Structures are given as structure tokens and as C-alpha cells.
């Protein structure tokens, strides 16, 4: 967490960005499952299921890193969650952040040098990738903690005060020239359940 002092409007807008990213993660995860469960048979360059699953897993790790970034202009959903969800959830949000925090540097370094950006040095690239896979157990545990909380909070999305009213207001403010039909489609994208 960066412990930013977000306004409710700032936190809500970032929440919507997070939600888009979360959907991307879940869709990529489904692709990985399809590969591993042999519903999709990749055949490119002589590589098979294992290589393709690793590629998808690398991108999933990059997406995961982007949800809790420490960079100033980047998203850190923990700050958003603390601001938006009722006080009864804050202790659990902070607990999960503290459980994940020790792995953030490893995850971010992997994202920055392997998954999303690429270190041009073969030695560095493979070293960072190797270091990451040595710590993969810790990373998987952190991801499981995160996704457990994310799933709980997603189901409780309507406990965010005035969720639908805020959503309407944010969409109208962000896209003032869009038609009511387009805004309705956008709203439907974000409303879960």
C-alpha cells in the first residue's frame, strides 16, 4: 500500500480501472486452464502445452503486479479498497497486504524484466526469471491470498456506498459526450451480479 489519501471519487475511478484489469486477469487465467486441460492445443514453433502455459502464466504475473504497483501514476488497489469498502473490511484488506508485501519486489522485478518489459541482457533476463521461479511458491501463496480477498470484495461490491449512483456519475463525468446507450453498456460491464 502507498497509503494515499484518495477522495471517494478518485478511489471509485481507480476501482473501475482495477475491475477492467481484474477481468483481463480472469480471462487470461481461463486461457491458461484451457491449455492445461487440453481444450486448446497450441502448436507454434514446435512448442506445446507447457511452453504456452508458461507464457500465459508470465503475463498473468505481469497483470497481477499491475494491481498493486508502487509507482506514483500506477494503480494500487489496496489503497482503493481501504477507501471504498466499509470499515469492517479494512482489517482484512490490510492483513492481506501485509501478507503479500514481502513478494511485491520479486513480482515487480519479474514484470519489469520478463513479463511485460524485457531486459535486453540474456544473462539478466534468465537470472531474474530463474530467481522468480525459485520463489514461485511464495508468489503463488501471495496470489492466492490476493484472489481470495478480491473474490470476497467482488461479491460485496454493492456494499460500496452508493455504488450504482457513483458509477453513473463517474461514467458521465469521464465520458460527457457519450450517448446514454453507450453509458448504459459501460455500466453493465462494471456491475457484477
C-alpha positions, -999 to +999 in steps of 0.1 A: +000+000+000+011+035-006-013+049+020-026+075-004-053+099+008-077+093-020-110+111-023-141+089-027-143+099-064-106+092-071-109+058-054-140+049-073-125+058-106-094+037-098-117+009-087-132+008-122-097+006-137-089-022-113-121-040-123-111-039-160-077-053-151-093-080-129-115-091-158-084-093-180-067-114-155-096-138-151-099-141-189-062-149-193-064-174-164-092-192-183-069-194-213-042-210-191-067-235-178-079-243-213-043-250-223-036-271-192-068-291-196-061-297-233-092-278-245-068-257-265-039-273-284-013-247-292+011-257-320+036-230-329+073-233-334+072-269-321+062-257-286+034-274-268+012-270-238+039-265-212+056-237-230+023-220-238+010-223-203+043-207-191+039-178-215+003-172-202+015-175-166+042-149-172+015-125-185-008-133-156+021-124-132+025-091-150-012-083-147-010-093-110+019-069-105-001-041-121-028-043-095-005-033-066+021-010-082+041+013-061+047+038-089+030+072-084+008+071-115+000+034-113-028+016-096-025+001-061-059-015-054-052-018-017-054+019-012-086+019-033-102-009-013-094+007+021-111+039+009-142+023-007-152-007+014-169-004+048-148-002+079-155-038+088-134-049+058-103-027+064-085-051+088-088-079+063-075-057+034-045-046+055-038-082+066-037-094+030-015-065+020+010-073+048+010-110+037+017-101+001+041-072+006+073-093+010+067-107-025+060-074-043+096-066-052+101-101-067+068-099-086+076-063-099+111-072-109+098-101-129+071-079-145+097-052-153+123-076-168+105-106-181+067-105-182+058-070-196+091-053-202+121-072-213+157-069-200+178-069-232+206-088-214+201-126-218+221-132-186+199-107-166+167-119-182+173-155-174+187-147-139+156-127-130+133-154-145+152-181-126+151-162-093+114-157-097+107-193-104+128-203-073+104-181-053+073-192-072+058-210-041+058-177-022+044-158-051+016-184-056+007-181-020+006-143-022-016-146-054-040-169-036-043-145-007-050-117-030-075-135-051-093-148-021-098-112-009-106-099-044-133-126-048-148-117-014-148-080-022-162-085-057-192-104-043-196-075-018-193-048-045-227-034-037-216-027-001-196+002-016-217+032-006-240+044-034-222+021-059-246+025-089-251+062-083-213+067-082-209+046-113-234+067-132-217+099-121-182+087-128-191+075-163-210+107-172-181+128-159-155+107-177-174+104-210-196+136-212-202+132-249-212+096-250-248+086-257-270+072-230-269+038-247-231+037-247-231+047-210-256+020-202-234-006-219-204+007-199-224+005-167-235-031-174-198-040-179-189-029-144-220-041-124-214-076-111-242-099-101 
